[in-house]
Amino acid sequence: MSFIAMNRFRVAPGREDDFENIWKSRESKLKELKGFREFRLLKGPEGDGYRLYSSHVIWDSREDFEAWTKSQQFRDAHKNAGSGRTEGVMMGPPQFEGFETVVHES
């Protein structure tokens, strides 16, 4: 079955538009990779002094996800992480969560 890779982001209050624009303006190369199915950026609830977001990527398998993390496309996508563009936007690093699909209905 599939593998879902998620990163949780805590975004500073008032910086939601900045965070969303970083994602909207990025050059995604996910479609170039074997096993990539779908990407979504999810906007969640307000927390204690932050807004929660999550990136949600569906892969055919954990192996396809792991191949992505070792690819040139991954290095290119993350080369500016922590740069001035994101300074003050995120409250700490993202928190990764990976899930194997057990049951799927469509």
DRENVO-912277 format. One record per residue (C-alpha): x, y, z; residue number from 1; residue in one letter. Coordinates in Angstrom, 1 decimal, padded with zeros to 4 digits. Each point is the difference from the previous one (the first is absolute). Example, Ala and Ser with C-alpha at 12.3 -4.5 7.8 and 13.67 -1.06 7.14 Angstrom:
R       u       v       w  dogu  nuro
R   012.3  -004.5   007.8     1     A
R   001.4   003.4  -000.7     2     S
END
This chain:
R       u       v       w  dogu  nuro
R   000.0   000.0   000.0     1     M
R   001.0   003.7   000.0     2     S
R   002.2   002.0   002.4     3     F
R  -001.1   003.5   001.2     4     I
R   002.8   002.5   001.0     5     A
R  -001.1   003.0   002.0     6     M
R   001.8   002.9   001.5     7     N
R  -001.7   002.2   002.7     8     R
R   000.9   003.7   000.0     9     F
R  -000.7   002.5   002.7    10     R
R  -000.4   003.4  -001.7    11     V
R   000.3   003.3   001.8    12     A
R  -003.3   002.0   000.4    13     P
R  -000.4   002.4  -002.9    14     G
R   002.5  -001.8  -002.2    15     R
R  -002.5  -002.5  -001.5    16     E
R   000.0   001.7  -003.4    17     D
R   003.8   000.1  -000.1    18     D
R   000.1  -003.7   000.7    19     F
R  -002.6  -000.9  -002.6    20     E
R   001.7   002.1  -002.6    21     N
R   003.3  -001.8   000.6    22     I
R  -001.7  -003.2  -000.9    23     W
R  -002.1   001.4  -002.9    24     K
R   003.1   001.5  -001.6    25     S
R   002.4  -002.9   000.4    26     R
R   001.2  -002.0  -003.0    27     E
R  -001.3  -003.5   000.8    28     S
R   001.7  -003.0  -001.7    29     K
R  -002.0  -002.6   001.8    30     L
R  -001.8  -001.1  -003.2    31     K
R   003.4  -001.0  -001.4    32     E
R   000.4  -002.7   002.6    33     L
R  -001.0  -003.7  -000.1    34     K
R  -002.8  -000.8   002.4    35     G
R  -001.2   003.6   000.6    36     F
R  -003.8   000.2   000.1    37     R
R  -001.2   003.2   001.6    38     E
R   001.0   003.0   002.0    39     F
R  -002.1   002.2   002.2    40     R
R   000.8   002.9   002.3    41     L
R  -002.6   000.0   002.8    42     L
R  -000.9   003.0   002.2    43     K
R  -001.0  -001.1   003.5    44     G
R  -001.2   001.6   003.2    45     P
R   001.5   002.8   002.0    46     E
R   002.0  -001.4   002.8    47     G
R   001.6   001.7   003.0    48     D
R   001.6   003.0  -001.8    49     G
R   000.3  -001.6  -003.4    50     Y
R  -002.0  -001.3  -003.0    51     R
R   000.5  -003.7  -000.8    52     L
R   000.7  -001.1  -003.6    53     Y
R   000.9  -003.4  -001.4    54     S
R   001.5  -001.1  -003.3    55     S
R  -001.6  -003.3  -001.1    56     H
R   001.7  -002.1  -002.7    57     V
R  -001.3  -003.4  -001.2    58     I
R   002.6  -002.4  -001.4    59     W
R  -000.5  -003.5  -001.5    60     D
R   002.4  -001.4   002.7    61     S
R   002.4   000.9   002.8    62     R
R   002.8  -000.9  -002.3    63     E
R  -001.1   002.6  -002.6    64     D
R  -000.2   002.6   002.8    65     F
R   003.5  -000.9   001.2    66     E
R   001.4   000.2  -003.6    67     A
R  -001.5   003.6  -000.1    68     W
R   002.0   000.9   003.2    69     T
R   003.2  -001.1  -001.7    70     K
R  -000.7   001.7  -003.4    71     S
R   001.3   003.1  -001.6    72     Q
R  -003.5   001.3  -000.1    73     Q
R  -000.2  -000.3   003.8    74     F
R   003.3   001.9   000.4    75     R
R  -001.2   002.7  -002.4    76     D
R  -003.4   000.3   001.8    77     A
R   001.7   000.5   003.4    78     H
R   003.0   002.0  -000.9    79     K
R  -001.5   003.3   001.3    80     N
R  -001.6  -001.5   003.1    81     A
R   000.6   002.3   002.9    82     G
R   001.0   002.9  -002.2    83     S
R  -001.1   003.6   000.4    84     G
R  -003.1  -000.8  -001.9    85     R
R  -001.3  -002.1   002.9    86     T
R   001.5   001.9   002.8    87     E
R  -002.7   000.9   002.6    88     G
R  -002.6  -001.9  -001.9    89     V
R   000.3  -003.4   001.6    90     M
R   000.3  -000.6   003.7    91     M
R   002.6  -002.7   000.0    92     G
R   000.8  -002.8  -002.4    93     P
R  -002.7  -002.2  -001.5    94     P
R  -001.0  -003.2   001.7    95     Q
R   000.1  -003.0  -002.4    96     F
R  -002.6  -002.9   000.2    97     E
R  -000.1  -003.0  -002.3    98     G
R  -002.9  -002.4  -000.3    99     F
R  -000.5  -003.3  -001.8   100     E
R  -003.5  -000.4  -001.4   101     T
R  -001.8  -002.9   001.7   102     V
R  -003.6   000.6  -001.3   103     V
R  -001.0   002.0  -003.1   104     H
R  -003.4   000.7  -001.3   105     E
R  -000.9   002.2  -003.0   106     S
END
